[in-house]
C-alpha cells in the first residue's frame, strides 16, 4: 500500500535543510513521482504554504486519495468525476480508518480542495487533459446586492463536490467545569491548561512555548499586571503576541526552576543548564 513519509533535516534541497516535507512511496519503496513533485512544490516553491503543519495536511489528503486509487486499481490520471464523488461519499458515510471517528465536513472539504489543487497543478503543466474535480459557477440572485462576485474572486467557482457545513462556535467551559478539570491535573498539566485558558494559547503553542519568549526582568503587578509574550510556534508560523497575567508567568518560571533542579540532581548535571522549552 502507498505510504506517507516525511523528510528529516538531512533533506537538503536548494542548499537548505528542510524537515517535514511529505512524500508518497509505493509498496516497493519507490517515490510516486506525480504526487512527490506536487508536494515538493507545496513545501519548497509555493509562498503561501510555508508551515510544516500545512504540508502535512496536504500530504495526508493526497495519501488518502492515493490509497483509494490503489485499492480500486485506478490510474491517477484516468479517473473521472464519479470516482472523486465516490471518494467524497466514503468520507461522508464511513468513519476514518485512522481515528475510527466520522470525518468532519470541514475536513472532507479541505481534503477535496487539496486534491483538486494537485490536479489543477498537473493540468497547468500539461500532464493531464482534464481534472476529475469539477467546479460550478455561483451567481447572485437578481436584485441581490449583498453578494456581488468579481471575476477574480476564487469563491465564485467552488468545487462541485464540497458539502455544506456550518462552523460551530466553540463552547467555553464555565467556572465550575474548569475547577473540576484542574482538580484532576498534576502541577505541570494544570499550568499548561492555565496558559491555554488564561492566555488563549493553542495546544501546539503551549507545547512550543519557549523560555526565551518570557520576560527576564523582575516586574511587579503594579508596574505591569500583564506581560507581552511573543509566540513563534503558531498555526501557519505567524508570529503573534499574547498577554498572560503576570502571576501566570511567575508560576511558570518558578515551577520550571524547581523541576529543573530536581532533574539536574538526579542526572548529576549542572543546575544552571536549563532547557529551552517551558514544558
ZAKE-796171 format. One record per residue (C-alpha): x, y, z; residue in three letters. Coordinates in steps of 0.001 Angstrom, whole numbers, plus 500000, padded with zeros to 6 digits. Example, Ala and Ser with C-alpha at 12.3 -4.5 7.8 and 13.67 -1.06 7.14 Angstrom:
% residues 2
512300495500507800ALA;513670498940507140SER;
//
This chain:
% residues 279
500000500000500000UNK;501006503598499497UNK;502860505061502477UNK;503258508647503636UNK;506724509650504828UNK;508263512924505947UNK;511775514207505350UNK;514274514729508165UNK;516654517662508464UNK;519123515630506393UNK;516993516537503362UNK;518810519493501814UNK;517190520793498580UNK;518468524059497127UNK;521196524163499757UNK;518850524417502753UNK;517833521756505277UNK;514084521164505256UNK;512395518723507626UNK;508767517645507469UNK;508297517572503686UNK;505706514851502889UNK;506445512209500277UNK;504456509243498966UNK;506078505892498216UNK;504585502742496735UNK;504744499173498056UNK;508214498755496533UNK;509560501864498297UNK;509654503912495089UNK;508736507563495090UNK;505366508246493453UNK;506631510943491122UNK;503420512906490321UNK;502491513146493987UNK;506003513933495228UNK;506545516597492556UNK;503450518474493725UNK;504219518047497430UNK;507731519399496855UNK;506191522359495056UNK;503885522981498021UNK;506726522794500539UNK;509609524424498664UNK;508191526716495988UNK;504721527943496855UNK;504950531053499003UNK;501612530725500811UNK;502298527270502264UNK;505337527699504497UNK;504178525733507549UNK;505089522034508016UNK;501617521574509529UNK;500120522747506232UNK;502426520408504313UNK;501221517533506489UNK;497580518403505774UNK;498194518307502017UNK;500223515115502334UNK;497545513311504346UNK;494829514314501890UNK;496814513104498884UNK;497812509932500735UNK;494172509038501431UNK;493259509736497811UNK;496150507611496518UNK;495244504703498775UNK;491714504827497344UNK;493100504751493823UNK;495422501871494659UNK;492733499811496404UNK;490491500021493337UNK;493172499703490658UNK;492534503187489256UNK;495188505227487471UNK;495546508712488967UNK;495450510412485571UNK;492484508464484189UNK;489842508855486918UNK;486570510706486360UNK;484415512960488491UNK;482365509899489505UNK;485434508452491209UNK;486037511708493058UNK;482397511707494162UNK;482716508114495412UNK;485745509148497488UNK;483775512066498923UNK;480844509780499761UNK;483106507295501541UNK;484309510070503822UNK;480712511195504382UNK;479297507811505363UNK;482247505797506717UNK;484493506533509690UNK;488183507302509343UNK;490389504226509176UNK;492943506081511324UNK;490852507551514142UNK;487717505404513885UNK;485596508569514100UNK;483381510131511413UNK;485010512764509236UNK;484054516355509996UNK;482513518032506974UNK;485164520728507146UNK;487835518008506898UNK;486103516483503873UNK;486011519836502108UNK;489628520514502988UNK;490735517192501501UNK;488680517734498366UNK;490251521155497941UNK;493783519830498491UNK;493476517022495933UNK;491749519331493444UNK;494758521658493714UNK;497006518698492899UNK;495051518045489701UNK;494901521718488794UNK;498694521888489153UNK;499148518826486937UNK;496693520230484378UNK;498571523539484195UNK;501760521615483340UNK;500133519560480588UNK;500420516227482385UNK;496677515546482207UNK;493909516650479861UNK;491205517256482467UNK;490604517261486202UNK;488086514941487906UNK;487291517751490345UNK;484753519962488607UNK;483783523459489662UNK;480481525309489493UNK;479866528999488981UNK;477878530858491582UNK;475763533844490675UNK;473935536210492974UNK;470133536270492641UNK;468747539101490549UNK;468490542283492564UNK;470543540865495471UNK;473239543414496198UNK;474527541663499275UNK;476579539193497270UNK;478379540544494246UNK;481133538482492681UNK;484037539787490675UNK;485810537775488001UNK;488854537451490253UNK;487115536003493307UNK;488072532368493903UNK;484851531653495800UNK;482890532235492592UNK;483997528802491363UNK;483736526366494304UNK;484148522645493863UNK;481029520806492803UNK;481766518080495371UNK;482075520188498511UNK;479385519708501124UNK;477549522268503192UNK;478632522717506770UNK;478146525265509488UNK;481082526472511503UNK;480263525651515110UNK;481200528249517682UNK;483427526932520497UNK;481643526256523758UNK;483773527561526634UNK;483830525792529984UNK;482075527513532840UNK;483945528255536059UNK;482796525128537887UNK;483753522898534961UNK;487219524466534820UNK;487681523771538529UNK;486706520129538056UNK;489244519759535214UNK;492016521427537215UNK;491334519148540197UNK;492261516104538059UNK;495508517546536697UNK;499029517446538060UNK;501028520624538623UNK;502644520657535167UNK;499459519799533254UNK;497442522319535254UNK;499940525040534416UNK;499684524134530730UNK;495886524299530934UNK;496078527687532664UNK;498223529057529832UNK;495709527736527313UNK;492682529212529100UNK;494032532464530554UNK;496338533420527682UNK;494417531853524787UNK;497165529506523550UNK;496513526595521202UNK;497833523149522080UNK;500797523445519721UNK;501564526910521104UNK;501626525616524681UNK;503864522718523687UNK;506174525035521723UNK;506343527848524300UNK;509989528839524614UNK;511561530200527796UNK;513273532799525633UNK;509871534316524929UNK;509259535052528611UNK;510303538376530174UNK;513568538175532119UNK;513412541322534240UNK;511513541328537532UNK;508244543259537312UNK;505618543920539963UNK;501885543678539449UNK;501554547423539912UNK;504080548066537146UNK;502587545633534643UNK;499673543312535565UNK;500035541610532158UNK;503226540817530247UNK;503648540539526459UNK;504880537117525317UNK;505784536599521666UNK;504851533179520275UNK;506874531754517391UNK;505434528216517244UNK;501967529038515934UNK;499428527935513360UNK;500761528916509965UNK;504052530052511576UNK;502555533524512056UNK;504289535185514984UNK;501795536638517441UNK;501863538231520890UNK;499714537231523872UNK;499332538980527223UNK;499174536447530083UNK;498726537641533673UNK;501998538308535484UNK;501094535639538044UNK;500980533044535262UNK;504460533997534051UNK;505805533860537624UNK;504237530443538211UNK;505849529067535058UNK;509298530461535894UNK;509139529175539491UNK;507867525744538532UNK;510492525419535838UNK;513381526296538137UNK;512239523847540839UNK;511605520995538402UNK;514918521503536599UNK;516897521408539845UNK;515365518008540626UNK;516296516738537162UNK;519813518145537436UNK;520371516483540818UNK;519086513143539570UNK;521249513247536449UNK;524256514887538081UNK;524095517721535576UNK;524788521417536191UNK;521657523068537602UNK;522457526167535565UNK;521930524323532283UNK;518242524919531651UNK;516235523583528678UNK;514881525962526059UNK;511243524813526217UNK;508831525696529002UNK;507039522335529309UNK;
//
